[in-house]
Amino acid sequence: TGPAVGATACDACPPGQYSNSSALEKCIDCAAGSITDTGSGAGASTCGECSVGQYSTSSTAKECSECDRGAYQASTAQTGCVKCEVGLFQGADGQSFCHTCQAGSITDTGPAVGATACDACPPGQYSSSSALDKCVRCKVGLFQGADGQSFCHTCQAGSITDTGPAFGAKVCDACPPGQYSN
């Protein structure tokens, strides 16, 4: 590389730099979020941006790194990834977005960022929105017998919840003979 007068040899660009022309006096640094076509080797002729879902903190990296589970990168040529926000998750590496948990579930990190999965709410609890950081216990007089639900049911007349006057009922029990509820 370079038009030096009287030069007797060409020098390879060092790792992290490239030359796309023989008329250059010095090699060009690859920008952050990109790598050379030789990875960690010398003599690169081009520099390429890391794709969405990937990043590079050094232009001398052998290859772009994929974002880990629980994180994403929606843009090219980046030096890092973004953790999924509360209520969102990403269960695979190298992704460009995060998913929303379905109603009836919450992220596996609760109120923290970086979730990799959704967990179903247990019986006696529900979640009407993925933005919740924890499942909500059914109110007094309401019950939910299944997991992964987005609402609680009302006990029918003649029955009461298995928790009596407490939250989180899973079933309704019939009133004993001689008693009632409405």
C-alpha angles and dihedrals in degrees: 000000000000139000095253110161112243095011112160100193141025118238123218116239110255120248112290094027132085143190122209094180135047090220095069120112093209140011123265123240116239112239122248111275093037139085135206123254088251094052107208093355132095128251101053120172099188141026122217132198120240112252127242110288090033139081143181127208092188133037087217092064115123090230140350114276122235120237111255125244109284092037139072144186118212097183135063125241097033132153097212147005134255121236116237110262124242110293093024130091142185119200099183136064122246100027133151099211144022127241129233118241114240120250108272093047142068132204119275090244096054108202094001130091125244102058118176099189146006124251120211116239111250124241111288091036138073144185121213094185138030089227090074115103094209139019116264121234115236111260123247110292093022129094142185120198100182133063124243097035131148099208145022127241128233117242112245121245110280094037140079134201120270089242095054108205094358132094125252104050118177100188143010119241123208116248112252119255112287094029134086145184130198 
